[in-house]
């Protein structure tokens, strides 16, 4: 039902990554830092949307992550 997405290598914390992802790509993910130390730096992706919508969200997440990589 959920998967965790590790953003620790992005240069952003989970909350910042999630905030910027919404602003730039209109995709909302939940920062998991509040779930305890082992979840820090991760975002929760709900797999409850229809598959085409999940595929589009995945493309947007990858596009955003690539832009972060290019900035470094």
N, C-alpha and C positions, 0 to 999 in steps of 0.2 A: 504494500500500500504506500510506503514511503521509502525513499532512498536518501542517503546523505551524500552531499557533494563537498569534497574537500577543497577549500579555497585558500589554504595556508600558503601556497606557493604563488599566490597572485599579487602579493605586496599590499593587499587590503585585508582588514579584519572582516569577519563574517557580516557584521552589521553594515559596514561601509560598502562591501561588495553588494549586499542585498539592496541597499538604498540606491546605489548607482545603477544597478541592473534594472530596477523599476524605472528610474528616470530616463535611461538611454534606450532600453529595449522593451519596456512595458511588460516585464516578467517579474512576478512576485514570488520570492522564496523566503522561507523562515530561517533566520539565524538560530543556530542550536546552542549557542554559548550558555544559555540558561539551563540546559539539560545536564550540565556537569562538565568536569575537566576533559573527559574523553571526547566530548562533542564540540569543544571549542574549535573555531576555525572551520566549521562545517555549516552547510545550509541544507535544509530539509526540502525535498521535492516530493510533492504529493502526486501519485500516479493515478489519481481518480478522474482525471479529465479524459475525454475521448482521444484516441490515439493520434489523429491528425493534429489536434491541438498540442499534445505533448511533443510531437515531432517538430512543430514550429517553435515551441518554447525552447527545445534543445538546440535548434539552429541559432536562435537569438542568444542563448547562453554562450555558445561557442564563439559567435561573432564578438560578443562583448569581451570574453576572455582573450581572444586574439588581439583586440584593440589594446587591452592592458599590457599584453606582452610586447606589442610594438612600441609602446611608450617607454619601456625600460631599456 
